Amino acid sequence: MNKPEDISKKGILNISGLITITFSTVILGICILIIRSFFYRPWWSEYVVRNLELLFGIICVITAYLIVKRIYRLKRFYTLGIIILFLFFQYSLYFSINPYQNPNHYGLIMISSRACLVCLLLFPILNAMNRWVYGIRGSLKNDILAYSGIIIGLFLFGIWLNETRGAYQTFIGMGCGIPLQKLDKALSIYSDDNQGKYPDPDQWCDILVNNKLAKNVDFICPEVKFRWERQILPLPIPINRKSYYAINPNCEPNSPPDTVLLFDIKGGWNKSGGPELLTTENHQGNVCIVLFNDGHIETINSQEIANLKWE
């Protein structure tokens, strides 16, 4: 039984340039990952290195695939198929997941992420199987370089997509209640130490910070901060407002448990008021996050805002 001839002799020629480009961009891509992981950089440079990461990723994938395409007839089809499958799972993280609409989407994140990892592992596995089953000839060194370029390129692209558009955003959204939990604890401690009263609404942020019950970072919405750090372009320049929460001045520790205590605002410091300050712009999905007087936190959509109790 004759083994299938998988190597295109015509494709072996003129790939030295592609190999050089692929090897160079793989090294540059790894350097970008190291810089972003271990070295301090000014906030504005984050936009530069992140988009360089994307550029090097795209170049790695294209040049490495062209190497496969020029040398092999069979491998180019399943290589392209795996690339498309990987991109499908990556985009599914962005287009189908919204933690504010369905908390079970956390499971979808894990499934899609693992599917992306399986796609990357398929490259060396299928390559080894083809060599063993079909006896495919050719330079193992070229195979390793080409598939390493594709894997690293897709990995860089996946990081960029998730940071700017996908799963990272979802995880941050799931953690947006954490600052409110800390502020609720701080308000409870203050109330216990001050005859069952909350801080003066006109100075509540200062009072909590000065009494070392809260830190400045506790007043910043994680999703807003994440959006600053992960926007694709450095313009418009993010406005760093000190607090993204306001207190309801009509709420006291003995108020009904379903009374609004803290809620999302566009930004300020020592802000207090009612629904006129509340905003749904801090989170994806046209929602706001509210802390109630009994300490529980809810994600409220725009239709439910009118039902909130303020007194």
Buried (B, 14 or more C-beta within 10 A) or exposed (E): EEEEEBBBEEBEEEBEEBBEBBBBBBEBBEEBBEBBEEEEEEEEEBBEBBBBBBBBBBBBBBBBBBBBBBBBEBBBEBBEEBBEBBBEBBBBBBEEBBBBEEEEBBEBBEEBBEBBBBBBEBBBEBBEEBBEEEEBEBBEEBBEBBBBBBBBBBBBBBBBBBBBBBBBBBBBBBEBBEBBBBBBBBBBBBBEEEEEEBBEBEEBBEBBBEBEBBEEEBBBBBBBBBBBEBBEEBEEEBEEBBBBBBBBBBBBBEBEEEBBBBBBBBBBBBBBBBEEBBBBEBBBEEBBBBBBBEBEBBBBEEEEBEEBBBE
